[in-house]
């Protein structure tokens, strides 16, 4: 999970960990490829608005790369987001903040590899 809000990272990490999901968190979107190479995640949950970084652009870069194209990416945001911008980023899913825990689990489980 990548978000520049440390409180959100900690709350979501705690909730997902209690449900048996291993979670790695980062507040540094600029090193996302290094994080993926190191951690080998099954899914990436990423905020759209992270200071000067846009999660949609990062997602698009990952999806355009043969190395990372198959990694499911779920974007989320507290801001109003044009659904077309999420589609153009090739994101696998989107959650509007604040999101409830059931919605988070449902979208994660829907996109985890079988």
Phi and psi in radians as a Rosetta constraint file:
Dihedral C 1 N 2 CA 2 C 2 CIRCULARHARMONIC -2.193 0.35
Dihedral N 2 CA 2 C 2 N 3 CIRCULARHARMONIC 2.169 0.35
Dihedral C 2 N 3 CA 3 C 3 CIRCULARHARMONIC -2.753 0.35
Dihedral N 3 CA 3 C 3 N 4 CIRCULARHARMONIC 2.537 0.35
Dihedral C 3 N 4 CA 4 C 4 CIRCULARHARMONIC -1.498 0.35
Dihedral N 4 CA 4 C 4 N 5 CIRCULARHARMONIC -0.026 0.35
Dihedral C 4 N 5 CA 5 C 5 CIRCULARHARMONIC -1.710 0.35
Dihedral N 5 CA 5 C 5 N 6 CIRCULARHARMONIC 1.879 0.35
Dihedral C 5 N 6 CA 6 C 6 CIRCULARHARMONIC -1.101 0.35
Dihedral N 6 CA 6 C 6 N 7 CIRCULARHARMONIC -0.581 0.35
Dihedral C 6 N 7 CA 7 C 7 CIRCULARHARMONIC -1.145 0.35
Dihedral N 7 CA 7 C 7 N 8 CIRCULARHARMONIC -0.750 0.35
Dihedral C 7 N 8 CA 8 C 8 CIRCULARHARMONIC -1.135 0.35
Dihedral N 8 CA 8 C 8 N 9 CIRCULARHARMONIC -0.742 0.35
Dihedral C 8 N 9 CA 9 C 9 CIRCULARHARMONIC -0.982 0.35
Dihedral N 9 CA 9 C 9 N 10 CIRCULARHARMONIC -0.809 0.35
Dihedral C 9 N 10 CA 10 C 10 CIRCULARHARMONIC -1.199 0.35
Dihedral N 10 CA 10 C 10 N 11 CIRCULARHARMONIC -0.758 0.35
Dihedral C 10 N 11 CA 11 C 11 CIRCULARHARMONIC -1.119 0.35
Dihedral N 11 CA 11 C 11 N 12 CIRCULARHARMONIC -0.838 0.35
Dihedral C 11 N 12 CA 12 C 12 CIRCULARHARMONIC -1.158 0.35
Dihedral N 12 CA 12 C 12 N 13 CIRCULARHARMONIC -0.700 0.35
Dihedral C 12 N 13 CA 13 C 13 CIRCULARHARMONIC -1.031 0.35
Dihedral N 13 CA 13 C 13 N 14 CIRCULARHARMONIC -0.802 0.35
Dihedral C 13 N 14 CA 14 C 14 CIRCULARHARMONIC -1.095 0.35
Dihedral N 14 CA 14 C 14 N 15 CIRCULARHARMONIC -0.811 0.35
Dihedral C 14 N 15 CA 15 C 15 CIRCULARHARMONIC -1.113 0.35
Dihedral N 15 CA 15 C 15 N 16 CIRCULARHARMONIC -0.815 0.35
Dihedral C 15 N 16 CA 16 C 16 CIRCULARHARMONIC -1.187 0.35
Dihedral N 16 CA 16 C 16 N 17 CIRCULARHARMONIC -0.676 0.35
Dihedral C 16 N 17 CA 17 C 17 CIRCULARHARMONIC -1.091 0.35
Dihedral N 17 CA 17 C 17 N 18 CIRCULARHARMONIC -0.695 0.35
Dihedral C 17 N 18 CA 18 C 18 CIRCULARHARMONIC -1.132 0.35
Dihedral N 18 CA 18 C 18 N 19 CIRCULARHARMONIC -0.399 0.35
Dihedral C 18 N 19 CA 19 C 19 CIRCULARHARMONIC -1.634 0.35
Dihedral N 19 CA 19 C 19 N 20 CIRCULARHARMONIC 0.162 0.35
Dihedral C 19 N 20 CA 20 C 20 CIRCULARHARMONIC 1.494 0.35
Dihedral N 20 CA 20 C 20 N 21 CIRCULARHARMONIC 0.266 0.35
Dihedral C 20 N 21 CA 21 C 21 CIRCULARHARMONIC -1.751 0.35
Dihedral N 21 CA 21 C 21 N 22 CIRCULARHARMONIC 2.166 0.35
Dihedral C 21 N 22 CA 22 C 22 CIRCULARHARMONIC -1.260 0.35
Dihedral N 22 CA 22 C 22 N 23 CIRCULARHARMONIC 2.275 0.35
Dihedral C 22 N 23 CA 23 C 23 CIRCULARHARMONIC -2.266 0.35
Dihedral N 23 CA 23 C 23 N 24 CIRCULARHARMONIC 2.309 0.35
Dihedral C 23 N 24 CA 24 C 24 CIRCULARHARMONIC -1.984 0.35
Dihedral N 24 CA 24 C 24 N 25 CIRCULARHARMONIC 2.326 0.35
Dihedral C 24 N 25 CA 25 C 25 CIRCULARHARMONIC -2.058 0.35
Dihedral N 25 CA 25 C 25 N 26 CIRCULARHARMONIC 2.660 0.35
Dihedral C 25 N 26 CA 26 C 26 CIRCULARHARMONIC -2.616 0.35
Dihedral N 26 CA 26 C 26 N 27 CIRCULARHARMONIC 2.505 0.35
Dihedral C 26 N 27 CA 27 C 27 CIRCULARHARMONIC -1.841 0.35
Dihedral N 27 CA 27 C 27 N 28 CIRCULARHARMONIC 0.175 0.35
Dihedral C 27 N 28 CA 28 C 28 CIRCULARHARMONIC -2.010 0.35
Dihedral N 28 CA 28 C 28 N 29 CIRCULARHARMONIC 1.607 0.35
Dihedral C 28 N 29 CA 29 C 29 CIRCULARHARMONIC -1.189 0.35
Dihedral N 29 CA 29 C 29 N 30 CIRCULARHARMONIC -0.339 0.35
Dihedral C 29 N 30 CA 30 C 30 CIRCULARHARMONIC -1.214 0.35
Dihedral N 30 CA 30 C 30 N 31 CIRCULARHARMONIC -0.303 0.35
Dihedral C 30 N 31 CA 31 C 31 CIRCULARHARMONIC -1.969 0.35
Dihedral N 31 CA 31 C 31 N 32 CIRCULARHARMONIC 0.544 0.35
Dihedral C 31 N 32 CA 32 C 32 CIRCULARHARMONIC -1.046 0.35
Dihedral N 32 CA 32 C 32 N 33 CIRCULARHARMONIC -0.696 0.35
Dihedral C 32 N 33 CA 33 C 33 CIRCULARHARMONIC -1.177 0.35
Dihedral N 33 CA 33 C 33 N 34 CIRCULARHARMONIC -0.652 0.35
Dihedral C 33 N 34 CA 34 C 34 CIRCULARHARMONIC -1.122 0.35
Dihedral N 34 CA 34 C 34 N 35 CIRCULARHARMONIC -0.716 0.35
Dihedral C 34 N 35 CA 35 C 35 CIRCULARHARMONIC -1.087 0.35
Dihedral N 35 CA 35 C 35 N 36 CIRCULARHARMONIC -0.767 0.35
Dihedral C 35 N 36 CA 36 C 36 CIRCULARHARMONIC -1.116 0.35
Dihedral N 36 CA 36 C 36 N 37 CIRCULARHARMONIC -0.763 0.35
Dihedral C 36 N 37 CA 37 C 37 CIRCULARHARMONIC -1.075 0.35
Dihedral N 37 CA 37 C 37 N 38 CIRCULARHARMONIC -0.657 0.35
Dihedral C 37 N 38 CA 38 C 38 CIRCULARHARMONIC -1.363 0.35
Dihedral N 38 CA 38 C 38 N 39 CIRCULARHARMONIC -0.777 0.35
Dihedral C 38 N 39 CA 39 C 39 CIRCULARHARMONIC -1.632 0.35
Dihedral N 39 CA 39 C 39 N 40 CIRCULARHARMONIC -0.370 0.35
Dihedral C 39 N 40 CA 40 C 40 CIRCULARHARMONIC 0.897 0.35
Dihedral N 40 CA 40 C 40 N 41 CIRCULARHARMONIC 1.000 0.35
Dihedral C 40 N 41 CA 41 C 41 CIRCULARHARMONIC -1.239 0.35
Dihedral N 41 CA 41 C 41 N 42 CIRCULARHARMONIC 2.712 0.35
Dihedral C 41 N 42 CA 42 C 42 CIRCULARHARMONIC -1.475 0.35
Dihedral N 42 CA 42 C 42 N 43 CIRCULARHARMONIC -0.311 0.35
Dihedral C 42 N 43 CA 43 C 43 CIRCULARHARMONIC -2.812 0.35
Dihedral N 43 CA 43 C 43 N 44 CIRCULARHARMONIC 2.587 0.35
Dihedral C 43 N 44 CA 44 C 44 CIRCULARHARMONIC -2.055 0.35
Dihedral N 44 CA 44 C 44 N 45 CIRCULARHARMONIC 2.152 0.35
Dihedral C 44 N 45 CA 45 C 45 CIRCULARHARMONIC -1.855 0.35
Dihedral N 45 CA 45 C 45 N 46 CIRCULARHARMONIC 2.106 0.35
Dihedral C 45 N 46 CA 46 C 46 CIRCULARHARMONIC -2.467 0.35
Dihedral N 46 CA 46 C 46 N 47 CIRCULARHARMONIC 2.401 0.35
Dihedral C 46 N 47 CA 47 C 47 CIRCULARHARMONIC -1.238 0.35
Dihedral N 47 CA 47 C 47 N 48 CIRCULARHARMONIC 2.654 0.35
Dihedral C 47 N 48 CA 48 C 48 CIRCULARHARMONIC -1.450 0.35
Dihedral N 48 CA 48 C 48 N 49 CIRCULARHARMONIC -0.810 0.35
Dihedral C 48 N 49 CA 49 C 49 CIRCULARHARMONIC -1.729 0.35
Dihedral N 49 CA 49 C 49 N 50 CIRCULARHARMONIC 1.839 0.35
Dihedral C 49 N 50 CA 50 C 50 CIRCULARHARMONIC -2.291 0.35
Dihedral N 50 CA 50 C 50 N 51 CIRCULARHARMONIC 1.327 0.35
Dihedral C 50 N 51 CA 51 C 51 CIRCULARHARMONIC 1.096 0.35
Dihedral N 51 CA 51 C 51 N 52 CIRCULARHARMONIC -2.133 0.35
Dihedral C 51 N 52 CA 52 C 52 CIRCULARHARMONIC -1.503 0.35
Dihedral N 52 CA 52 C 52 N 53 CIRCULARHARMONIC 0.067 0.35
Dihedral C 52 N 53 CA 53 C 53 CIRCULARHARMONIC -1.837 0.35
Dihedral N 53 CA 53 C 53 N 54 CIRCULARHARMONIC 2.433 0.35
Dihedral C 53 N 54 CA 54 C 54 CIRCULARHARMONIC -1.971 0.35
Dihedral N 54 CA 54 C 54 N 55 CIRCULARHARMONIC 2.057 0.35
Dihedral C 54 N 55 CA 55 C 55 CIRCULARHARMONIC -1.028 0.35
Dihedral N 55 CA 55 C 55 N 56 CIRCULARHARMONIC -0.486 0.35
Dihedral C 55 N 56 CA 56 C 56 CIRCULARHARMONIC -1.140 0.35
Dihedral N 56 CA 56 C 56 N 57 CIRCULARHARMONIC -0.722 0.35
Dihedral C 56 N 57 CA 57 C 57 CIRCULARHARMONIC -1.164 0.35
Dihedral N 57 CA 57 C 57 N 58 CIRCULARHARMONIC -0.719 0.35
Dihedral C 57 N 58 CA 58 C 58 CIRCULARHARMONIC -1.115 0.35
Dihedral N 58 CA 58 C 58 N 59 CIRCULARHARMONIC -0.784 0.35
Dihedral C 58 N 59 CA 59 C 59 CIRCULARHARMONIC -1.026 0.35
Dihedral N 59 CA 59 C 59 N 60 CIRCULARHARMONIC -0.831 0.35
Dihedral C 59 N 60 CA 60 C 60 CIRCULARHARMONIC -1.038 0.35
Dihedral N 60 CA 60 C 60 N 61 CIRCULARHARMONIC -0.740 0.35
Dihedral C 60 N 61 CA 61 C 61 CIRCULARHARMONIC -1.072 0.35
Dihedral N 61 CA 61 C 61 N 62 CIRCULARHARMONIC -0.692 0.35
Dihedral C 61 N 62 CA 62 C 62 CIRCULARHARMONIC -1.176 0.35
Dihedral N 62 CA 62 C 62 N 63 CIRCULARHARMONIC -0.784 0.35
Dihedral C 62 N 63 CA 63 C 63 CIRCULARHARMONIC -1.203 0.35
Dihedral N 63 CA 63 C 63 N 64 CIRCULARHARMONIC -0.457 0.35
Dihedral C 63 N 64 CA 64 C 64 CIRCULARHARMONIC -1.415 0.35
Dihedral N 64 CA 64 C 64 N 65 CIRCULARHARMONIC -0.151 0.35
Dihedral C 64 N 65 CA 65 C 65 CIRCULARHARMONIC -1.677 0.35
Dihedral N 65 CA 65 C 65 N 66 CIRCULARHARMONIC 2.256 0.35
Dihedral C 65 N 66 CA 66 C 66 CIRCULARHARMONIC -1.034 0.35
Dihedral N 66 CA 66 C 66 N 67 CIRCULARHARMONIC -0.562 0.35
Dihedral C 66 N 67 CA 67 C 67 CIRCULARHARMONIC -1.189 0.35
Dihedral N 67 CA 67 C 67 N 68 CIRCULARHARMONIC -0.564 0.35
Dihedral C 67 N 68 CA 68 C 68 CIRCULARHARMONIC -2.077 0.35
Dihedral N 68 CA 68 C 68 N 69 CIRCULARHARMONIC -0.002 0.35
Dihedral C 68 N 69 CA 69 C 69 CIRCULARHARMONIC -1.014 0.35
Dihedral N 69 CA 69 C 69 N 70 CIRCULARHARMONIC -0.557 0.35
Dihedral C 69 N 70 CA 70 C 70 CIRCULARHARMONIC -1.498 0.35
Dihedral N 70 CA 70 C 70 N 71 CIRCULARHARMONIC -0.114 0.35
Dihedral C 70 N 71 CA 71 C 71 CIRCULARHARMONIC -1.267 0.35
Dihedral N 71 CA 71 C 71 N 72 CIRCULARHARMONIC 2.086 0.35
Dihedral C 71 N 72 CA 72 C 72 CIRCULARHARMONIC -1.131 0.35
Dihedral N 72 CA 72 C 72 N 73 CIRCULARHARMONIC 2.331 0.35
Dihedral C 72 N 73 CA 73 C 73 CIRCULARHARMONIC -2.165 0.35
Dihedral N 73 CA 73 C 73 N 74 CIRCULARHARMONIC 2.140 0.35
Dihedral C 73 N 74 CA 74 C 74 CIRCULARHARMONIC -1.904 0.35
Dihedral N 74 CA 74 C 74 N 75 CIRCULARHARMONIC 2.124 0.35
Dihedral C 74 N 75 CA 75 C 75 CIRCULARHARMONIC -1.706 0.35
Dihedral N 75 CA 75 C 75 N 76 CIRCULARHARMONIC 2.663 0.35
Dihedral C 75 N 76 CA 76 C 76 CIRCULARHARMONIC -2.521 0.35
Dihedral N 76 CA 76 C 76 N 77 CIRCULARHARMONIC 2.771 0.35
Dihedral C 76 N 77 CA 77 C 77 CIRCULARHARMONIC -2.815 0.35
Dihedral N 77 CA 77 C 77 N 78 CIRCULARHARMONIC 2.582 0.35
Dihedral C 77 N 78 CA 78 C 78 CIRCULARHARMONIC -1.519 0.35
Dihedral N 78 CA 78 C 78 N 79 CIRCULARHARMONIC -0.267 0.35
Dihedral C 78 N 79 CA 79 C 79 CIRCULARHARMONIC -1.537 0.35
Dihedral N 79 CA 79 C 79 N 80 CIRCULARHARMONIC 2.746 0.35
Dihedral C 79 N 80 CA 80 C 80 CIRCULARHARMONIC -1.181 0.35
Dihedral N 80 CA 80 C 80 N 81 CIRCULARHARMONIC 2.226 0.35
Dihedral C 80 N 81 CA 81 C 81 CIRCULARHARMONIC -2.159 0.35
Dihedral N 81 CA 81 C 81 N 82 CIRCULARHARMONIC 2.321 0.35
Dihedral C 81 N 82 CA 82 C 82 CIRCULARHARMONIC -1.214 0.35
Dihedral N 82 CA 82 C 82 N 83 CIRCULARHARMONIC 2.098 0.35
Dihedral C 82 N 83 CA 83 C 83 CIRCULARHARMONIC -0.966 0.35
Dihedral N 83 CA 83 C 83 N 84 CIRCULARHARMONIC -0.554 0.35
Dihedral C 83 N 84 CA 84 C 84 CIRCULARHARMONIC -1.109 0.35
Dihedral N 84 CA 84 C 84 N 85 CIRCULARHARMONIC -0.585 0.35
Dihedral C 84 N 85 CA 85 C 85 CIRCULARHARMONIC -1.200 0.35
Dihedral N 85 CA 85 C 85 N 86 CIRCULARHARMONIC -0.566 0.35
Dihedral C 85 N 86 CA 86 C 86 CIRCULARHARMONIC -1.228 0.35
Dihedral N 86 CA 86 C 86 N 87 CIRCULARHARMONIC -0.735 0.35
Dihedral C 86 N 87 CA 87 C 87 CIRCULARHARMONIC -1.107 0.35
Dihedral N 87 CA 87 C 87 N 88 CIRCULARHARMONIC -0.729 0.35
Dihedral C 87 N 88 CA 88 C 88 CIRCULARHARMONIC -1.151 0.35
Dihedral N 88 CA 88 C 88 N 89 CIRCULARHARMONIC -0.460 0.35
Dihedral C 88 N 89 CA 89 C 89 CIRCULARHARMONIC -1.371 0.35
Dihedral N 89 CA 89 C 89 N 90 CIRCULARHARMONIC -0.120 0.35
Dihedral C 89 N 90 CA 90 C 90 CIRCULARHARMONIC 1.150 0.35
Dihedral N 90 CA 90 C 90 N 91 CIRCULARHARMONIC 0.452 0.35
Dihedral C 90 N 91 CA 91 C 91 CIRCULARHARMONIC -1.148 0.35
Dihedral N 91 CA 91 C 91 N 92 CIRCULARHARMONIC 2.597 0.35
Dihedral C 91 N 92 CA 92 C 92 CIRCULARHARMONIC -1.465 0.35
Dihedral N 92 CA 92 C 92 N 93 CIRCULARHARMONIC -0.300 0.35
Dihedral C 92 N 93 CA 93 C 93 CIRCULARHARMONIC -2.959 0.35
Dihedral N 93 CA 93 C 93 N 94 CIRCULARHARMONIC 2.961 0.35
Dihedral C 93 N 94 CA 94 C 94 CIRCULARHARMONIC -2.553 0.35
Dihedral N 94 CA 94 C 94 N 95 CIRCULARHARMONIC 2.437 0.35
Dihedral C 94 N 95 CA 95 C 95 CIRCULARHARMONIC -2.181 0.35
Dihedral N 95 CA 95 C 95 N 96 CIRCULARHARMONIC 2.358 0.35
Dihedral C 95 N 96 CA 96 C 96 CIRCULARHARMONIC -1.575 0.35
Dihedral N 96 CA 96 C 96 N 97 CIRCULARHARMONIC 2.234 0.35
Dihedral C 96 N 97 CA 97 C 97 CIRCULARHARMONIC -1.366 0.35
Dihedral N 97 CA 97 C 97 N 98 CIRCULARHARMONIC 2.558 0.35
Dihedral C 97 N 98 CA 98 C 98 CIRCULARHARMONIC -1.289 0.35
Dihedral N 98 CA 98 C 98 N 99 CIRCULARHARMONIC 2.467 0.35
Dihedral C 98 N 99 CA 99 C 99 CIRCULARHARMONIC -1.975 0.35
Dihedral N 99 CA 99 C 99 N 100 CIRCULARHARMONIC 2.642 0.35
Dihedral C 99 N 100 CA 100 C 100 CIRCULARHARMONIC -1.511 0.35
Dihedral N 100 CA 100 C 100 N 101 CIRCULARHARMONIC 2.781 0.35
Dihedral C 100 N 101 CA 101 C 101 CIRCULARHARMONIC -1.061 0.35
Dihedral N 101 CA 101 C 101 N 102 CIRCULARHARMONIC -0.694 0.35
Dihedral C 101 N 102 CA 102 C 102 CIRCULARHARMONIC -1.101 0.35
Dihedral N 102 CA 102 C 102 N 103 CIRCULARHARMONIC -0.711 0.35
Dihedral C 102 N 103 CA 103 C 103 CIRCULARHARMONIC -1.094 0.35
Dihedral N 103 CA 103 C 103 N 104 CIRCULARHARMONIC -0.715 0.35
Dihedral C 103 N 104 CA 104 C 104 CIRCULARHARMONIC -1.074 0.35
Dihedral N 104 CA 104 C 104 N 105 CIRCULARHARMONIC -0.870 0.35
Dihedral C 104 N 105 CA 105 C 105 CIRCULARHARMONIC -1.066 0.35
Dihedral N 105 CA 105 C 105 N 106 CIRCULARHARMONIC -0.767 0.35
Dihedral C 105 N 106 CA 106 C 106 CIRCULARHARMONIC -1.051 0.35
Dihedral N 106 CA 106 C 106 N 107 CIRCULARHARMONIC -0.793 0.35
Dihedral C 106 N 107 CA 107 C 107 CIRCULARHARMONIC -1.253 0.35
Dihedral N 107 CA 107 C 107 N 108 CIRCULARHARMONIC -0.618 0.35
Dihedral C 107 N 108 CA 108 C 108 CIRCULARHARMONIC -1.103 0.35
Dihedral N 108 CA 108 C 108 N 109 CIRCULARHARMONIC -0.898 0.35
Dihedral C 108 N 109 CA 109 C 109 CIRCULARHARMONIC -1.144 0.35
Dihedral N 109 CA 109 C 109 N 110 CIRCULARHARMONIC -0.551 0.35
Dihedral C 109 N 110 CA 110 C 110 CIRCULARHARMONIC -1.175 0.35
Dihedral N 110 CA 110 C 110 N 111 CIRCULARHARMONIC -0.418 0.35
Dihedral C 110 N 111 CA 111 C 111 CIRCULARHARMONIC -1.971 0.35
Dihedral N 111 CA 111 C 111 N 112 CIRCULARHARMONIC -0.004 0.35
Dihedral C 111 N 112 CA 112 C 112 CIRCULARHARMONIC -1.298 0.35
Dihedral N 112 CA 112 C 112 N 113 CIRCULARHARMONIC 2.478 0.35
Dihedral C 112 N 113 CA 113 C 113 CIRCULARHARMONIC -1.070 0.35
Dihedral N 113 CA 113 C 113 N 114 CIRCULARHARMONIC 2.529 0.35
